[in-house]
Amino acid sequence: MLFSRTTSAASVKSLGAGDLIDRTVRLYRRNFGVFMLIAAPPVVVGTLLTLGWSILTRTVIFPDAAVASGDTATYYFILAFGTANVWLVEIIATLVVMGGASRNFVRHLLFDEPLSFRQTYANCASRIWSLIIASTLITIAVGIITLFATYVGMIAIFIPVGLLAFLLSSVPPLAVVVCITVGLAVLYGVLWLTLLVVSRVAFVPQAMLVEGLGVGSAFGRSAAFSTWSVRRLMALLVFTTVATIAALAILYVPVAWFAWANGIELTDAEVVPLWLSVIYSMIGQLCFMLLSPVWMIGLSLLYVDTRIQSEAYDIELLATKRLGEIPDLPPDYFNPLQPALGHTKNRTTTLVQPGGTGSNSMLGLK
């Protein structure tokens, strides 16, 4: 269960890092087909654009004769520049889809509504411009923060590690142990501070689609949750990073072996064959499509759990589930109560009635 509340005590058990990953994986496995269908459109379009840019760069901008004449570095720069722009647009589009999916996901928790490709994209269409603006701002902000953190992190690690290695050079085993320990400790600190900043924008799509907030209000709302989720965000990041590395290794290594067996030297400065570049691009896009739903599920679970911890959101959900929606009031009437889900006029499913046989778990997990 996402939460446990007894009649005698209002004690709420927080969703720990291990619980978060466990529930994310189980929900992902149960709804794998739907999540792949939801994640596919941005990735498919991005794959086609990436392949098109690769072919255009290789056959028109830099034909084989130009590459052979020594323009390898320029070729790779132009290729990377175009590919990076495609990835930027693809990430923004994926964040838009994640926003629509988060509302569908929370409705799944509340009303047992099936996860649906159609409903997810209908949610996206209802707030498309706000989602695009928010997703663009999030992508730019996270990119700048990541670049800055990488630069600062390298300095923060290399200076103390280098100094300790010099001071303990007379005792190599001790130097290795101390340098690794200090390096990992500094890396953890830098990562924690980075995620503390990134967490301030992590729940913007959920705040927009679940609560019906505007772009500015959603950023403020997400920032209010930042201190609750850093360690769990770190666990989710580590999990997805390890999964990405494993997936890339499983897919890249056989292709590299096949290329090496056919006489292609992957370590020299020459441009790799076009077919190999295409396969590499498709593998990267496939991994992105496989893992983007993990972030959507994990962030949605964190969003619900954070609201439970800070606002007793479980009571709000339970009241809505049992008693129905708060009725609409005139615009000039101040309503101190807010609905569990904003903008729910177009609900297509029926609320679970008292005494029903619905699951007692907000996640539908035993």
Summary of the structure (lengths in Angstrom):
residues: 366
radius of gyration: 24.2
end to end distance: 6.7
largest distance: 79.3
contacts: 1074
relative contact order: 0.15
helix: 74%
strand: 0%
